[in-house]
Amino acid sequence: MTQPQLDPLIGEATKRAAVAWIDAAGTETALWCLWSDDALLVVCGPGEQADPGFTDGGRCRVRMRGDHGGRIVGFTAAVQRIEPDAPLWEAVSAALAAKRLNSPAGDTVARWATDNGVWRLVPDPTPDQAGPGLPTESLAAAPRPTPAARPVRKPFRLHRVKKR
């Protein structure tokens, strides 16, 4: 049985992306990623980015943005954990380590093998959001309340400023 052809929009969006918005447990999280062999590769865990709640054999939603900063495609993906003793580990970990910016000192791949999870997200062939199926309203979240916000006051003037 042959695997269905992946939608070209998914392939193009993910090849160019450095970040994907991934929702595995009800909260969408931005994660850096790498597109390789028709799947997104992600590293999560201590010292890396937060795990959005991946489960091996589970599913997640992935949203990608375009060059203009807006969402261009959304799809569902199957989640697979890549274990250090798996045949894919060497190639995947080497590719991810090369892409990893500002990596802490030491052997990054060895640290991933003991402390972190390397995940492979295989997209469904057809996107669930693309073109006219994209939301038309703003999806921006309201700013969080913070005690740092305060009303703007007029600047202090020691002497009276004369009007001209």
C-alpha positions in Angstrom: 0.0 0.0 0.0 1.5 3.4 -1.0 1.3 6.4 1.3 -0.9 9.3 0.0 0.9 12.3 -1.5 1.6 15.1 1.0 -0.1 18.4 0.2 2.5 20.7 -1.5 1.5 23.6 0.8 2.4 21.6 3.9 5.8 20.7 2.4 6.6 24.3 1.4 5.5 25.9 4.6 7.4 23.4 6.8 10.6 23.4 4.7 10.9 27.2 5.2 9.9 27.3 8.9 12.1 27.5 11.9 9.1 27.7 14.3 5.8 25.8 14.4 2.8 26.4 16.7 2.0 22.9 18.1 -1.0 21.9 20.3 -0.7 18.5 21.8 -2.6 18.9 25.1 -4.9 21.9 24.6 -2.3 24.7 24.7 -0.7 26.0 21.5 3.1 26.4 22.0 5.7 27.8 19.6 8.6 25.3 19.1 11.6 25.4 16.9 11.6 22.6 14.5 13.3 21.0 11.5 11.7 19.5 8.4 13.3 16.2 7.4 12.0 13.2 5.4 8.4 14.5 5.3 8.2 15.0 9.0 8.8 17.8 11.6 11.5 17.1 14.1 11.3 18.7 17.6 13.4 18.4 20.8 11.7 19.0 24.2 12.7 18.6 27.8 15.0 20.1 30.4 17.5 22.6 29.0 15.5 22.8 25.8 12.0 23.9 24.9 9.0 23.0 27.0 7.2 19.7 26.1 3.6 20.6 24.9 2.3 17.3 26.1 3.4 14.9 23.4 2.5 11.2 23.8 4.1 8.5 21.7 1.5 7.3 19.2 -0.7 10.3 19.9 -1.8 13.2 17.6 -1.2 16.9 17.7 -2.3 20.0 15.7 0.4 22.0 13.9 0.0 25.6 12.6 2.6 27.2 10.3 3.0 30.8 9.4 4.2 32.3 6.1 6.8 35.0 5.3 4.2 37.7 6.0 3.8 36.4 9.6 0.2 35.2 9.2 -1.0 31.6 9.4 -0.9 29.8 6.0 -1.6 26.2 6.8 -2.7 24.0 9.7 -2.6 20.2 9.8 -2.9 17.3 12.2 0.2 15.1 12.7 1.0 11.7 14.2 3.5 11.9 17.1 6.4 9.4 17.3 9.2 9.5 19.9 12.6 8.7 18.5 14.6 6.7 21.1 18.4 6.8 21.2 18.7 3.1 20.2 16.4 3.6 17.1 17.9 3.4 13.6 16.7 7.0 12.9 18.5 8.5 16.0 21.9 9.1 14.5 20.7 11.0 11.4 17.9 12.9 13.2 20.0 14.0 16.2 22.9 15.1 14.0 20.5 17.2 11.8 18.8 18.7 14.9 22.1 19.5 16.6 23.3 21.3 13.5 20.1 23.4 13.5 20.2 24.1 17.2 21.2 27.7 17.9 23.0 28.8 21.1 23.5 25.2 22.2 24.9 24.9 25.7 28.5 23.7 26.0 29.0 19.9 26.0 27.7 17.1 23.9 24.2 18.2 22.9 23.2 14.8 21.3 24.4 12.9 24.4 22.3 15.2 26.6 19.3 14.7 24.4 19.7 10.9 24.7 19.5 11.0 28.5 17.5 14.0 29.5 15.2 15.0 26.5 12.7 13.8 24.1 13.2 13.9 20.3 9.9 13.8 18.5 8.9 13.1 14.9 5.6 14.7 13.8 4.3 13.1 10.6 1.6 15.2 9.0 -1.7 14.0 7.6 -1.6 14.3 3.7 -4.4 16.9 3.6 -4.3 20.2 5.7 -7.3 21.0 7.9 -6.7 24.7 7.4 -5.5 26.3 4.2 -6.6 29.0 1.8 -10.3 29.8 2.2 -10.5 27.4 5.2 -8.2 29.8 7.3 -9.9 31.9 10.0 -10.8 35.4 8.9 -11.0 37.0 12.4 -8.0 37.9 14.5 -6.7 35.1 16.6 -4.6 37.4 18.8 -4.9 36.8 22.5 -5.8 39.6 24.8 -2.8 41.0 26.8 -2.3 39.4 30.2 -3.0 41.7 33.2 0.1 42.8 34.8 1.0 45.1 37.8 3.7 46.7 35.7 1.1 48.6 33.7 0.3 52.0 35.1 -1.3 55.2 33.8 0.9 57.6 31.9 1.5 60.8 33.7 2.5 64.2 32.4 6.3 64.8 32.6 7.6 66.7 35.6 8.7 70.3 34.9 10.7 72.3 37.4 9.9 75.6 35.8 6.8 76.7 34.0 7.0 76.4 30.2 5.8 79.5 28.4 3.5 79.1 25.5 4.4 80.9 22.3 
